[in-house]
Amino acid sequence: MAELIIGDKIYEAKTGFKFKNIADKKYKTEQKDAKGNTTELDGFMSVYLALLEYDLDALKQFWDCALAHKGNDRPTIEQIENALDEKIESDGDVDQSFQEAFQVLDQSGFFKKAVKQIKDGLLQDGPEPKENETEEEKEKRKQEEEAAKIMKERYEELSGQSLTK
């Protein structure tokens, strides 16, 4: 369970429609694939993937969405940032904050299908080498394979679970 202390209140992270609505409204992004095609990522996917990349902004995005259930009592981004600063300083690093946020999303029943889709994508084998592959194509394929390997390792580190087919 992920908690954030703001002032004298302890806030618990929750997922659900309110999380999704804030994520879609504020944090959806566009992503380009290897061929240059643009795909829009919904807010959940954007926050989840940013957490996998250890993007510090993803922590405040996560908490902004995870506290949406608080309605009018929801802390501001500035309050969330200050609380995260204190938590990270107290913990000595950011690892625990990333793990807690990631595990809330990874274990969420609400986002179970979306998480499975991401896991399945991480488990896919990279592109096969072409017969007449140029050096540029070979280098690009190797970079994609390395990036996929790093994402798998980060998933395992953050979730505490092994990714296997």
NORQUIVEN-V509461 format. One record per backbone hydrogen bond with DSSP energy under -1.0 kcal/mol. NH is the residue of the N-H (numbers start at 1). CO is the residue of the C=O. If there is no record, write none. Layout:
# NORQUIVEN-V509461
nh: {NH & NH}
co: {CO & CO}
This chain:
# NORQUIVEN-V509461
nh: {4 & 6 & 9 & 11 & 13 & 14 & 20 & 21 & 22 & 23 & 24 & 25 & 26 & 27 & 29 & 31 & 33 & 36 & 39 & 41 & 46 & 47 & 48 & 49 & 50 & 51 & 52 & 53 & 54 & 55 & 58 & 61 & 62 & 63 & 64 & 65 & 66 & 67 & 68 & 70 & 71 & 73 & 74 & 80 & 81 & 82 & 83 & 84 & 85 & 86 & 87 & 88 & 89 & 90 & 91 & 92 & 98 & 99 & 100 & 101 & 102 & 103 & 104 & 105 & 106 & 107 & 108 & 112 & 115 & 116 & 117 & 118 & 119 & 120 & 121 & 122 & 123 & 133 & 138 & 139 & 140 & 141 & 142 & 143 & 144 & 145 & 146 & 147 & 148 & 149 & 150 & 151 & 152 & 153 & 154 & 155 & 156 & 157 & 158 & 159 & 160}
co: {11 & 9 & 6 & 4 & 2 & 66 & 16 & 17 & 18 & 19 & 20 & 21 & 22 & 23 & 41 & 39 & 37 & 33 & 31 & 29 & 42 & 43 & 44 & 45 & 46 & 47 & 48 & 49 & 51 & 50 & 55 & 57 & 58 & 59 & 60 & 61 & 62 & 63 & 65 & 67 & 68 & 70 & 71 & 76 & 77 & 78 & 79 & 80 & 81 & 82 & 83 & 84 & 85 & 86 & 87 & 88 & 94 & 95 & 96 & 97 & 98 & 99 & 100 & 101 & 102 & 103 & 105 & 109 & 111 & 112 & 113 & 114 & 115 & 116 & 117 & 118 & 119 & 130 & 134 & 135 & 136 & 137 & 138 & 139 & 140 & 141 & 142 & 143 & 144 & 145 & 146 & 147 & 148 & 149 & 150 & 151 & 152 & 153 & 154 & 155 & 156}
